[in-house]
Amino acid sequence: MPTTRAPAEEPEPTQEPEAAALPAEPARAGAAGKAEGRSAVRALLRLWPYVRPVRARLSVAAFVAIVASCVGLFIPLVLKWMVDGPVADRDPAGVWLGALYLLLLGLTEALLFGLRRWLVARPLAGVEASMRADLYRHLQRLPVAFHDRWASGQLLSRGTTDLMLLRMFLAFPLTFLLVNAVTIVVGVTIMLLQDWTLGLVILGPVVPVIVTCVLFERKYATVARAAQDQVGDLTTVVEESVLGIRIIKGFGRHRSQARAFRELSRTLRGTELRKARLLSAIWGVIITLPELAIGAALVLGVVQVADGVLSAGTLVAFLSTALALRWPVDSIGFLLAMSQEAATATERYFEVMDEKPESTTVLAAGSRAAGAAGVGAAAPHNEQRPLDDGDSYTGTGQLGGLRFHDVTFRYPDAASGTAPTLDHIDLHIRSGESMALVGATGSGKTTLTALVPRLHEVTSGRITLDGHDITEMPRKSLRALVAVAFEEPTLFSATIGENVLMGARPDAGEAELDRALAVAQAEFAHALPQGTGTQVGEQGLSLSGGQRQRLALARAVVGRPRFLVLDDPLSALDVHTEAAVEAALRRVLAETTALIVAHRPSTVLLADRVALLSDGRVTAVGTHQELLRTNTEYAHLMSGTEEDQR
């Protein structure tokens, strides 16, 4: 996607509309206020369940780092011995011995820090992988309503950038905040023991440095959260631009998309510069004040040496210790910054993990209140029991088939006071029967089909399959019974065979695949370079719309489902292919109970009966010919004169 300004000789048209701003994800509301009021420590403590399995190795690594850092503090003591001893006595052998001690201490420190790095690398890579796997697994279990609300780029940034920040925090700041604190305490103790007056001079900047760190932490938390959210927005724009590249090119919107990308990039750049300014401010304070204290200690120490109060070796050791503490003190700024970024990354991660997944519990018989009066008379709850994976779901007669019992549905984010999307739906598709669902655009047809596999939960009422409430079935069992083909076919970056067999039993093979392709008139797959082993590419965009729709239909019928829900499955097919698919589909429908969303008379004729959905209500049920004669709205829809008719 282009990210640079257009050449001067090709000016951007001023009348071209700007790309719409991205909606913030729900968790963004009040994020700034939360960042100011929240505790970074409390947020980071939520990582403990992931860190606990590797706590022993991380503890050993921290201990090794503390030892390595303290080993470095022995170097000034060796220097003191050398200056007051071999150097003062002009003893070359003693000087060489001191140099050997310094070399051994330096090598020991380097080896210990290398050991620390080795100790943390593998377990922290495992922690990151475990968190990413948990996030992906949780996303698969979250309801469709969640995915409707959240931008995919925000989810991607949480699974990539945020987890990388957390791994970096666990590998470095978590350890060195402790290591540096211990090093500073030990080093200051050594300096006070050498000369307490010089030690008090060095301790002078402690209070202003602490105040600066507290102020920095509060401000940086807000900016860090804003930057991470903006990275998610930018990721969303890139992903949508790549997936929608045909639309962008087809409508010549590459400049407006580039402008939208540049605006988000500028916003992120500004936020990153705010972070840099905060870091420069705290570093200016943390570096300048200790340096001034060291300079004052140097002047005072020289005076004391000149007066004979202090030995030259002690002054050298004192100043060497102070200089050895420069790194632990100077690093406070960026260690705090990384900790704040990790805290906000943790919050963003758990904003997703705290979302309530689809219920995995099976409601006991009779424990769920009926959605409306009279439901119990249609299918008494006290005669049913929860079903498990080993139960048989076949049924016939009055309770058989697919039945909607006074079902009402309202989207969770719908404004209060608005009419429900579906209102008191009573509909019975008998076992082995096919029913077409017809209605104008926006009447609720797709929403109704989404309730059957429980992609959404009914607001009131209930749905039964062969007399069994679908909420009393394990979702795995329910979705093994019900196969769905959506109007917008989605294919994955896999082979054609893998995409189709996704709807079949795990032991399904070539025979089932060939049969499903034949039903969907998708034999074109065999003519592709690698046959059914051909990779279809991301979103299946290497195929035509009709080909994708036929593969989606094949995926729905490959498992010979007990119940079949088809949402306008033939809308992208030409007339001749549609006729061939319908002929093959009739044989499939004879073996199943089907609900088919239809917009064309040819599709309606596949069904035994037709239900007319109008403004969220079923207003008529009958055969195609009956409704043509008796229902004006239905006849209008089938005539193709309805403005919203597709």
KACORNOR-V815473 format. One record per residue. RES is the residue in three letters. BURIAL is + if it has 9 or more other C-alpha atoms within 8 Angstrom, else -. Layout:
res=RES burial=BURIAL
res=RES burial=BURIAL
This chain:
res=MET burial=-
res=PRO burial=-
res=THR burial=-
res=THR burial=-
res=ARG burial=-
res=ALA burial=-
res=PRO burial=-
res=ALA burial=-
res=GLU burial=-
res=GLU burial=-
res=PRO burial=-
res=GLU burial=-
res=PRO burial=-
res=THR burial=-
res=GLN burial=-
res=GLU burial=-
res=PRO burial=-
res=GLU burial=-
res=ALA burial=-
res=ALA burial=-
res=ALA burial=-
res=LEU burial=-
res=PRO burial=-
res=ALA burial=-
res=GLU burial=+
res=PRO burial=-
res=ALA burial=-
res=ARG burial=-
res=ALA burial=-
res=GLY burial=-
res=ALA burial=+
res=ALA burial=+
res=GLY burial=-
res=LYS burial=-
res=ALA burial=+
res=GLU burial=+
res=GLY burial=-
res=ARG burial=-
res=SER burial=-
res=ALA burial=+
res=VAL burial=-
res=ARG burial=-
res=ALA burial=+
res=LEU burial=+
res=LEU burial=-
res=ARG burial=-
res=LEU burial=-
res=TRP burial=-
res=PRO burial=-
res=TYR burial=+
res=VAL burial=+
res=ARG burial=-
res=PRO burial=-
res=VAL burial=-
res=ARG burial=-
res=ALA burial=-
res=ARG burial=+
res=LEU burial=+
res=SER burial=-
res=VAL burial=+
res=ALA burial=+
res=ALA burial=+
res=PHE burial=-
res=VAL burial=+
res=ALA burial=+
res=ILE burial=+
res=VAL burial=+
res=ALA burial=+
res=SER burial=+
res=CYS burial=+
res=VAL burial=+
res=GLY burial=+
res=LEU burial=+
res=PHE burial=+
res=ILE burial=+
res=PRO burial=+
res=LEU burial=+
res=VAL burial=+
res=LEU burial=+
res=LYS burial=+
res=TRP burial=+
res=MET burial=+
res=VAL burial=+
res=ASP burial=+
res=GLY burial=+
res=PRO burial=+
res=VAL burial=+
res=ALA burial=-
res=ASP burial=-
res=ARG burial=-
res=ASP burial=+
res=PRO burial=-
res=ALA burial=-
res=GLY burial=+
res=VAL burial=+
res=TRP burial=-
res=LEU burial=-
res=GLY burial=+
res=ALA burial=-
res=LEU burial=-
res=TYR burial=+
res=LEU burial=+
res=LEU burial=-
res=LEU burial=-
res=LEU burial=+
res=GLY burial=+
res=LEU burial=-
res=THR burial=+
res=GLU burial=+
res=ALA burial=+
res=LEU burial=-
res=LEU burial=+
res=PHE burial=+
res=GLY burial=-
res=LEU burial=+
res=ARG burial=+
res=ARG burial=+
res=TRP burial=-
res=LEU burial=+
res=VAL burial=+
res=ALA burial=+
res=ARG burial=-
res=PRO burial=+
res=LEU burial=+
res=ALA burial=+
res=GLY burial=-
res=VAL burial=+
res=GLU burial=+
res=ALA burial=-
res=SER burial=+
res=MET burial=+
res=ARG burial=+
res=ALA burial=-
res=ASP burial=-
res=LEU burial=+
res=TYR burial=+
res=ARG burial=-
res=HIS burial=+
res=LEU burial=-
res=GLN burial=-
res=ARG burial=-
res=LEU burial=+
res=PRO burial=+
res=VAL burial=-
res=ALA burial=-
res=PHE burial=-
res=HIS burial=+
res=ASP burial=-
res=ARG burial=-
res=TRP burial=+
res=ALA burial=+
res=SER burial=-
res=GLY burial=+
res=GLN burial=+
res=LEU burial=+
res=LEU burial=+
res=SER burial=+
res=ARG burial=+
res=GLY burial=+
res=THR burial=-
res=THR burial=-
res=ASP burial=+
res=LEU burial=+
res=MET burial=+
res=LEU burial=+
res=LEU burial=+
res=ARG burial=+
res=MET burial=+
res=PHE burial=+
res=LEU burial=+
res=ALA burial=+
res=PHE burial=-
res=PRO burial=+
res=LEU burial=+
res=THR burial=+
res=PHE burial=+
res=LEU burial=+
res=LEU burial=+
res=VAL burial=+
res=ASN burial=+
res=ALA burial=+
res=VAL burial=+
res=THR burial=+
res=ILE burial=+
res=VAL burial=-
res=VAL burial=+
res=GLY burial=+
res=VAL burial=+
res=THR burial=-
res=ILE burial=+
res=MET burial=+
res=LEU burial=+
res=LEU burial=-
res=GLN burial=-
res=ASP burial=+
res=TRP burial=+
res=THR burial=-
res=LEU burial=+
res=GLY burial=+
res=LEU burial=+
res=VAL burial=+
res=ILE burial=+
res=LEU burial=-
res=GLY burial=-
res=PRO burial=+
res=VAL burial=-
res=VAL burial=-
res=PRO burial=-
res=VAL burial=+
res=ILE burial=-
res=VAL burial=-
res=THR burial=+
res=CYS burial=+
res=VAL burial=-
res=LEU burial=-
res=PHE burial=+
res=GLU burial=+
res=ARG burial=+
res=LYS burial=+
res=TYR burial=+
res=ALA burial=+
res=THR burial=+
res=VAL burial=+
res=ALA burial=+
res=ARG burial=+
res=ALA burial=+
res=ALA burial=+
res=GLN burial=+
res=ASP burial=+
res=GLN burial=+
res=VAL burial=+
res=GLY burial=+
res=ASP burial=+
res=LEU burial=+
res=THR burial=+
res=THR burial=+
res=VAL burial=+
res=VAL burial=+
res=GLU burial=+
res=GLU burial=-
res=SER burial=+
res=VAL burial=-
res=LEU burial=-
res=GLY burial=-
res=ILE burial=-
res=ARG burial=-
res=ILE burial=-
res=ILE burial=+
res=LYS burial=+
res=GLY burial=-
res=PHE burial=-
res=GLY burial=-
res=ARG burial=+
res=HIS burial=+
res=ARG burial=+
res=SER burial=+
res=GLN burial=+
res=ALA burial=+
res=ARG burial=+
res=ALA burial=+
res=PHE burial=+
res=ARG burial=+
res=GLU burial=-
res=LEU burial=+
res=SER burial=+
res=ARG burial=-
res=THR burial=+
res=LEU burial=+
res=ARG burial=-
res=GLY burial=-
res=THR burial=+
res=GLU burial=+
res=LEU burial=-
res=ARG burial=+
res=LYS burial=+
res=ALA burial=-
res=ARG burial=-
res=LEU burial=+
res=LEU burial=+
res=SER burial=-
res=ALA burial=-
res=ILE burial=+
res=TRP burial=+
res=GLY burial=-
res=VAL burial=+
res=ILE burial=+
res=ILE burial=+
res=THR burial=-
res=LEU burial=+
res=PRO burial=+
res=GLU burial=-
res=LEU burial=-
res=ALA burial=+
res=ILE burial=+
res=GLY burial=-
res=ALA burial=+
res=ALA burial=+
res=LEU burial=+
res=VAL burial=-
res=LEU burial=+
res=GLY burial=+
res=VAL burial=+
res=VAL burial=-
res=GLN burial=+
res=VAL burial=+
res=ALA burial=-
res=ASP burial=-
res=GLY burial=-
res=VAL burial=-
res=LEU burial=+
res=SER burial=+
res=ALA burial=+
res=GLY burial=+
res=THR burial=+
res=LEU burial=+
res=VAL burial=+
res=ALA burial=+
res=PHE burial=+
res=LEU burial=+
res=SER burial=+
res=THR burial=+
res=ALA burial=+
res=LEU burial=-
res=ALA burial=+
res=LEU burial=+
res=ARG burial=+
res=TRP burial=-
res=PRO burial=+
res=VAL burial=+
res=ASP burial=+
res=SER burial=-
res=ILE burial=+
res=GLY burial=+
res=PHE burial=-
res=LEU burial=+
res=LEU burial=+
res=ALA burial=+
res=MET burial=+
res=SER burial=+
res=GLN burial=+
res=GLU burial=+
res=ALA burial=+
res=ALA burial=+
res=THR burial=+
res=ALA burial=+
res=THR burial=+
res=GLU burial=+
res=ARG burial=+
res=TYR burial=+
res=PHE burial=-
res=GLU burial=+
res=VAL burial=+
res=MET burial=+
res=ASP burial=-
res=GLU burial=-
res=LYS burial=-
res=PRO burial=-
res=GLU burial=-
res=SER burial=-
res=THR burial=-
res=THR burial=-
res=VAL burial=+
res=LEU burial=+
res=ALA burial=+
res=ALA burial=+
res=GLY burial=-
res=SER burial=-
res=ARG burial=-
res=ALA burial=-
res=ALA burial=+
res=GLY burial=+
res=ALA burial=-
res=ALA burial=-
res=GLY burial=-
res=VAL burial=+
res=GLY burial=+
res=ALA burial=-
res=ALA burial=-
res=ALA burial=-
res=PRO burial=+
res=HIS burial=+
res=ASN burial=-
res=GLU burial=-
res=GLN burial=-
res=ARG burial=+
res=PRO burial=+
res=LEU burial=+
res=ASP burial=-
res=ASP burial=-
res=GLY burial=-
res=ASP burial=-
res=SER burial=-
res=TYR burial=-
res=THR burial=-
res=GLY burial=+
res=THR burial=+
res=GLY burial=-
res=GLN burial=-
res=LEU burial=+
res=GLY burial=+
res=GLY burial=+
res=LEU burial=+
res=ARG burial=+
res=PHE burial=+
res=HIS burial=+
res=ASP burial=+
res=VAL burial=+
res=THR burial=+
res=PHE burial=+
res=ARG burial=+
res=TYR burial=-
res=PRO burial=-
res=ASP burial=-
res=ALA burial=-
res=ALA burial=-
res=SER burial=-
res=GLY burial=-
res=THR burial=-
res=ALA burial=-
res=PRO burial=+
res=THR burial=+
res=LEU burial=+
res=ASP burial=+
res=HIS burial=+
res=ILE burial=+
res=ASP burial=+
res=LEU burial=-
res=HIS burial=-
res=ILE burial=+
res=ARG burial=+
res=SER burial=+
res=GLY burial=+
res=GLU burial=+
res=SER burial=+
res=MET burial=+
res=ALA burial=+
res=LEU burial=+
res=VAL burial=+
res=GLY burial=+
res=ALA burial=+
res=THR burial=-
res=GLY burial=-
res=SER burial=+
res=GLY burial=+
res=LYS burial=+
res=THR burial=-
res=THR burial=-
res=LEU burial=+
res=THR burial=+
res=ALA burial=+
res=LEU burial=+
res=VAL burial=+
res=PRO burial=+
res=ARG burial=+
res=LEU burial=+
res=HIS burial=+
res=GLU burial=-
res=VAL burial=+
res=THR burial=-
res=SER burial=+
res=GLY burial=+
res=ARG burial=+
res=ILE burial=+
res=THR burial=+
res=LEU burial=+
res=ASP burial=+
res=GLY burial=+
res=HIS burial=+
res=ASP burial=+
res=ILE burial=+
res=THR burial=-
res=GLU burial=+
res=MET burial=+
res=PRO burial=+
res=ARG burial=-
res=LYS burial=-
res=SER burial=+
res=LEU burial=+
res=ARG burial=+
res=ALA burial=-
res=LEU burial=+
res=VAL burial=+
res=ALA burial=+
res=VAL burial=+
res=ALA burial=+
res=PHE burial=+
res=GLU burial=+
res=GLU burial=-
res=PRO burial=+
res=THR burial=-
res=LEU burial=+
res=PHE burial=+
res=SER burial=+
res=ALA burial=+
res=THR burial=+
res=ILE burial=+
res=GLY burial=+
res=GLU burial=-
res=ASN burial=+
res=VAL burial=+
res=LEU burial=+
res=MET burial=-
res=GLY burial=+
res=ALA burial=+
res=ARG burial=-
res=PRO burial=-
res=ASP burial=-
res=ALA burial=+
res=GLY burial=-
res=GLU burial=-
res=ALA burial=-
res=GLU burial=+
res=LEU burial=+
res=ASP burial=-
res=ARG burial=+
res=ALA burial=+
res=LEU burial=+
res=ALA burial=+
res=VAL burial=+
res=ALA burial=+
res=GLN burial=+
res=ALA burial=+
res=GLU burial=-
res=PHE burial=-
res=ALA burial=+
res=HIS burial=-
res=ALA burial=-
res=LEU burial=+
res=PRO burial=-
res=GLN burial=-
res=GLY burial=+
res=THR burial=+
res=GLY burial=-
res=THR burial=+
res=GLN burial=-
res=VAL burial=+
res=GLY burial=+
res=GLU burial=-
res=GLN burial=+
res=GLY burial=+
res=LEU burial=-
res=SER burial=-
res=LEU burial=-
res=SER burial=-
res=GLY burial=-
res=GLY burial=+
res=GLN burial=+
res=ARG burial=+
res=GLN burial=+
res=ARG burial=+
res=LEU burial=+
res=ALA burial=+
res=LEU burial=+
res=ALA burial=+
res=ARG burial=+
res=ALA burial=+
res=VAL burial=+
res=VAL burial=+
res=GLY burial=+
res=ARG burial=-
res=PRO burial=+
res=ARG burial=+
res=PHE burial=+
res=LEU burial=+
res=VAL burial=+
res=LEU burial=+
res=ASP burial=+
res=ASP burial=+
res=PRO burial=+
res=LEU burial=+
res=SER burial=-
res=ALA burial=-
res=LEU burial=+
res=ASP burial=-
res=VAL burial=-
res=HIS burial=-
res=THR burial=+
res=GLU burial=+
res=ALA burial=-
res=ALA burial=+
res=VAL burial=+
res=GLU burial=+
res=ALA burial=-
res=ALA burial=+
res=LEU burial=+
res=ARG burial=+
res=ARG burial=-
res=VAL burial=+
res=LEU burial=+
res=ALA burial=-
res=GLU burial=-
res=THR burial=+
res=THR burial=+
res=ALA burial=+
res=LEU burial=+
res=ILE burial=+
res=VAL burial=+
res=ALA burial=+
res=HIS burial=+
res=ARG burial=-
res=PRO burial=-
res=SER burial=-
res=THR burial=+
res=VAL burial=+
res=LEU burial=-
res=LEU burial=+
res=ALA burial=+
res=ASP burial=+
res=ARG burial=+
res=VAL burial=+
res=ALA burial=+
res=LEU burial=+
res=LEU burial=+
res=SER burial=+
res=ASP burial=+
res=GLY burial=+
res=ARG burial=+
res=VAL burial=+
res=THR burial=-
res=ALA burial=+
res=VAL burial=+
res=GLY burial=+
res=THR burial=+
res=HIS burial=+
res=GLN burial=-
res=GLU burial=-
res=LEU burial=+
res=LEU burial=+
res=ARG burial=-
res=THR burial=-
res=ASN burial=+
res=THR burial=-
res=GLU burial=-
res=TYR burial=+
res=ALA burial=+
res=HIS burial=+
res=LEU burial=+
res=MET burial=+
res=SER burial=-
res=GLY burial=-
res=THR burial=-
res=GLU burial=+
res=GLU burial=-
res=ASP burial=-
res=GLN burial=+
res=ARG burial=-
